[in-house]
């Protein structure tokens, strides 16, 4: 999610079965690299969801 005028950004990571949501502040750099480093810092295994999955 990107804030008004691109002033800040948040990466979201949702676990489907438990509905656990993790939000990580990206500052004012909403780039793919910033999201990747944010997810690496969580030390969680990240898999991309299948849009046709449950």
C-alpha positions as CSV (number, residue, x, y, z in Angstrom):
1,X,0.0,0.0,0.0
2,X,1.3,3.4,-0.9
3,X,0.3,6.5,1.1
4,X,-0.9,9.9,-0.2
5,X,1.5,11.4,-2.8
6,X,3.8,8.4,-2.4
7,X,5.1,9.7,0.9
8,X,5.2,6.3,2.6
9,X,4.6,2.6,1.8
10,X,3.7,-0.6,3.6
11,X,4.3,-4.2,2.6
12,X,1.6,-6.7,3.6
13,X,2.1,-10.4,4.1
14,X,-1.1,-12.5,4.8
15,X,-1.3,-16.1,5.8
16,X,-4.5,-17.5,4.4
17,X,-5.5,-20.3,6.8
18,X,-4.9,-18.4,10.1
19,X,-5.6,-15.0,8.6
20,X,-2.4,-13.7,10.3
21,X,-1.4,-10.4,8.8
22,X,2.1,-8.9,8.9
23,X,2.6,-5.3,7.9
24,X,6.1,-3.8,7.4
25,X,6.9,-0.1,6.9
26,X,8.9,0.6,3.7
27,X,9.4,4.3,4.3
28,X,9.3,6.4,1.1
29,X,10.9,3.8,-1.1
30,X,8.0,1.6,-2.5
31,X,10.3,-0.5,-4.8
32,X,10.5,-4.2,-5.4
33,X,13.9,-4.3,-3.7
34,X,12.5,-2.6,-0.5
35,X,9.7,-5.2,-0.4
36,X,12.2,-8.1,-0.9
37,X,14.5,-6.8,1.9
38,X,11.5,-6.3,4.2
39,X,10.3,-9.9,3.7
40,X,13.8,-11.3,4.2
41,X,14.1,-9.4,7.5
42,X,11.0,-11.3,8.8
43,X,12.9,-14.6,8.6
44,X,9.7,-16.3,7.4
45,X,9.3,-18.7,4.5
46,X,7.4,-16.8,1.8
47,X,5.5,-18.5,-1.0
48,X,3.4,-16.8,-3.5
49,X,-0.3,-17.7,-3.4
50,X,-2.0,-19.5,-6.2
51,X,-4.9,-17.3,-7.4
52,X,-6.9,-20.5,-8.0
53,X,-6.1,-21.9,-4.5
54,X,-8.4,-21.9,-1.5
